[in-house]
Amino acid sequence: MTTKTNPPQPTKYSMAFAAALAESGRKDADLARALGVAPTMVYQWKTGRRPIGYQYAEAASAILRIAPEQISEAYAEFQASASNVVPITKGRDGDPRRHDLVIARLENDVDSLRYALGAMVAVMTSHRPAEGVDVAKALRKHVPPKFVQQGYIAELLKVLEKQR
């Protein structure tokens, strides 16, 4: 015996997103490419199968010319929780950027850089150990001592200098 599952019900956010996408004249695949997601993800956002995460809301709303809180419940909730935070700067479109949003973006950038550096170190230690030692020397020379002695740079140096 098989059970039927009810199809997802569109939400006010998915309906606003679908309407804005239709009005823009863009195809799912075009928007997906611009956002760096699969076209099936855009389809799922339109149908309400998946909500639009706050990380995509700003970019999608800029392309579709709609407020991000109209197409993303997560973004609307984030904005509501951040309403007591003092704006620190104005974005290109005049919207205030909030402290916690700026911090979240910086943390994301730091994590991305960590992964990139880790990948670079892995490749260097495997394929170019002599150059890895040169990178370690350059890090020791150009990075302030407090960062060389602790944290992520210290971990990278240990790996790079094992090649000697």
Phi, psi and omega in degrees: 000127178256147178253141178273138175259142179287137177294153181296144178271132177299144177258171177297331179287315180292324178292320178295320179296312181298319179294316180295321178295316179297317181295328181288339182079005179278153174269158178307315184296324179296313180294319180301316180297318180294329181266349180076033178235171178283147177303330178295330178294317179298318177300317180295325176295319181295321185273352181085005179296323177226142176279156176280122178291154182299334181292339178256344188299315183295313181295315180296318182292326178294320180290319185270356179058056178216152180293137183299329180287350176277338184248352183224115177297321180298319179292318178299318178294320179297315179298319180295320180287336181267004186295339179269359181272138180284130177296143181252334179210171174250137177282177180303326182268007177090354179287138178290137175266135184263154182308309186291331176289319177296316179297317179299320178293319178296318178299320177297317179296319179297315178299318179299317179295323177300314180296318180296316179295319178299317178296318179298316180295319179299316180294317183295318182292331180277318191250335183219065185299324180296319178291330175299320177295320177297321177297319178299318178298317180295320177299315179298326182283319191257344181266135179305142184306324182297332178274331180290328187274347183215165172074207189293320179299318178299320178296316179297318180298320178301316181293313182295320185279351174294342186283348182296000000 
